[in-house]
């Protein structure tokens, strides 16, 4: 049903060329530099917050870097069991498909481990405990209670979103902490293959689901997107609390309102809008359901 030139064989071959270990990227002499920002402004959205000093803007950028990677680990806790389920379902079919999907799952587990190791290094170097949403396992259960196609569409959105973040915002930014930027680059290298694999999964699941199942998949995607928006709003408030602790001052109600407005807009762009408007995501959605593609663009406008 979808137009693409991806195959399990070529994607597996590309995945096997990427060979990195968590211990090569973080820890030991590979230390984070807390004198530099972690995220590009396009993803952090801190520079326009007038009530913050330059030091506080740097602290908030780093807090956002911590929550950025935490949220990737957070969503990968439902992507991993989803991909394992798809791998099991393919066991008696094409062995290359099974190998490609099992590699996908293995890499997702590695990413979760990488981001947990980053969190340990961040806590050690930042010096202030930063709150995060959760628990991830409970959220994963809720996500996985939806249709397989709905979960696959959400995963496809997240995978193309990751590509946009690195290529459009991170890759050419020279002011970022090199160690943090390295984590994003290595994550992107493997996610490049995951976006292709998930396109093939969406194609397979949509073909089996038929028209009614496709409509259900998009309904589930919309419900999950709304739930994610709520979780992001909670994370904004946790970040503000973390910034108060790290910066050593309590914000007024007006200051909290300014920070909340800027950061809610930034979080929505980073984790929702940037994926909704990705051309590859929109093309796949449009081929499955032209009205759904229109809905994605309307959703992006509403969240912007």
N, C-alpha and C positions, 0 to 999 in steps of 0.2 A: 504493500500500500504506500510505502514511503519511497521517495526518490533519493538514492544515495549510492555511492560507489564503495561502501565499506564491506569488508568480509571478515569472518572470524579468523581465517588463516593469516591475512595480511596484518590485521590488528594485533594478533598474538605475536607475530614476528617483530612488529614494532615495539610491543611491550617488553619483549625479552631483551631488546637492545638497551633498555633503560635499567641500569643496575646500580642502585644505591642502598645503603644501609642506614638505619636511624643513627647509629653510633658515629657515623661519618659526618653527621650534620649538626649535632647539638651535644653539648657537654664537654668536659675536659678543657682543652684550650680553645674550643669553639664557643666563645662567650658572647652574650648579647651586649650591645653598646647602648647604655641608657642615656647617653648624651645626644642620641639621634632619634628621629622619628622612626616608627616601625611601618606605618601604613602611609601610602600616598594620600594627599589631601582629598582626592576624588573619592576615596573610600572612607576616610576618617571624618571629614566635614567639621573640623575644629577651628579653622583660622578665622571664620567670620563671627565667632562668638565674642561679642564686645566685652562682656563682663569678666572674661578670663585673661590673666596675664600670660605672657609668652611661656613662662615656666609651666603654668597650669595647662596651657594648650598642648605642650609637649607631654605632660603627664597623661592627659586625656587621650592623646594619640596612642601612647603606649598601652593604656588601659584598653583602648579599642583594638589594638593589635592582639592583646591577650584574648579578648572576647571573640575576635575574628577567628582565630585558630580553634578556640574552644567550640564555637558554633559549628565549625567544619567537623570536628570530632563528634559533636552532638548529632548531626544529621547522618554521619557515617555509621552511627550505631543502629539506624534502621536500614540504611542501604546495605550493610554487610549481610544481615539475615535475609534480606530480600534477594540479593544476588545468590546467596547459598541455596535458597529455595529454587531459583531459576536454574541453577547448576544441577541440582538433584533431578529436576523435571526433564533435563536434557540428557541424562545419563545413558539412556538406551537409544540415543540417536547419533548425531554427528560427534565423533570424538574430538575433533578440533574445536567445535563449539564448547564442549565441556572443558577442554583445556583453557580456552580463552576466558570463559566465565570464572573458572576456578582461580585463574591468575588475577582477574578483576577482584575477586573476593579477598585473595591474599594481600593484594595491594591496599585495599580498603582497611584491612586489619593493621597493616603496617602504618598507614596514615594515622589511625587512632593512637597507636603507640607513639608515633612521632609527636603528635600534638600533646599527649600526656607528658612526654619528656620535656617539651617546651614549657608546659605549665609549671613543672618543677623548677626549671631554670629561671622562669619569670618570677616566681614567688621568691626565690633566693635573691635575685638581683634587684627587684623592684622595691622590696622591703615593706610592702603594704598588702594585706589580703584584699583580693578583689572578688566581689560576689558574681556568681554566674547562675543562669537559670538551670533547672533540672528537677528531678533526676532524668537523665537521658533515657534510661531503660524504660521508664514509665511512658515517656513521650513516644518512644519507638513502638511500644505495644499499641498505642492509639493509632499511629500512622499505619501500621501493618494490618489494622482491622479494616482498612479501606480496600477497595478493589486493587488487584495486581496492576492493572493498567493505570489507575490513578497514581499509585506509588511510582510506577515507571515514568510517567509524565513528570511528576515532581522531581524525580532523580535526574531526568533529562534536562529540566530547567536548571538544576543546581550544577550539572556538569558543564553546560555551555556558559553559565554564569562565571564559573571558575576560569574558563578560558578568557573571557572578556576582561576579568579583573587583572590577570597577569599581563596579557598582551597590550591592553589599552591603558593601564594605569601604573603597573609595577615595573615592567621590564626596563624602561628607559629613565627611571627615577634614580639619580645618583646620590641623592641626599639621605636615602634610607639606610638604616643599620644593615650592613652587608650580610650579617648572619641571619637576620630575619628575612631579608630578601632571598637568601639562598634557600631557606625553607619553602618559601612560596614558589620559587623556580622548580625545585625538585618535586613538589606536590603537583604543579602544573604539568610537568613532563609525563607523569603517569595518568593524570586526569585527561590528558589529550586522547588517550586510548579509551578511557572509560566513556567519554562522550560518544565515541563511535559505537562502542559495544551497547550502550543504552539505547542509541538510535535503533539498533537492530532488535533489541528486546521490545521496545515500543512497537515496532513494525510487526513483530511476531505476535505479541499479545493483542494488538488491535485487530489483526487479521482473524484471530481466533474469537475475539469478542463480538464482532459484528456491530451493526449500527447502534443497537441498544446499549451494548457494552461500552462502545466508544463514548456515548453520551454520559453514561455512568462514570467513566474514567475522568472526563472533564469536570463533572459535578464534584467528584471526590477531590480533584486537584484544586478546585476553587475553595472547597471547605478547608483543605489542608493549608492553602495559602493564607486564608483568614486566621487560622490558628497560629501560623508562624508569625503573622503580623502582631498578634497579641503577645506572643513570647518575646518578640523584639522590643515591644513597648516596656515590658517588664525589665528587660536587660538594660534599657536606657536608664531606668531609675536605679538599678544596681550600680551602673557605671558612675552615676552622679554621687552616690554614697561613697564609692571607692575613691573618687576624685577628692571629695571632702576630707577623707582620712589621709590620703597621700599629700594633699596640699596644705593640710592643717588649718582649714577655715570652713565655716558653715555658710552656705549660700542663702541669700534672702529668697523669699517666694518669687520675686520678680526675676532674680538670677536663675533660679531653678527652672522657671517657665521658659526663659530664653534658651538655656542649654537643652531642655527637653525638646523644644520645637526644632532646633537645629539637628539634634542627634536622632530624633525620630525620622526626620526627612532623610538623613544620611543612612541610617540603618535600612530604611525601606528601599532606597536606591541600591544599596550594596547587595542586599540579600533577596530582594524581590524584583524591582524594576529592571536592573541590569540583565537579569535572566529572561524576563518576560519579553524584552525588546530585542534579544539576540536574534540575528537573522536566521541562523540555523534552527533555532527553537521554533521561531514563527513559521518557517517553511514546513517543518514536520507537522506542526499543529494545523496549519492551513490545508495540508494534504489530507489529514484525517477528518477535519471539520472546518470549512471556511468560516462559519459563524463563531466557532471557538477562537479562531485567530483574531477576529474582530474583538471578541471579548477580552483576549489577552492585552491587546493594545488599549482598550478602554480601562482595564484594570490598572495598567501601567500609568495612564494619565491620572487616574484617581489617586494613586499612591504618590505621585510626584509633587 
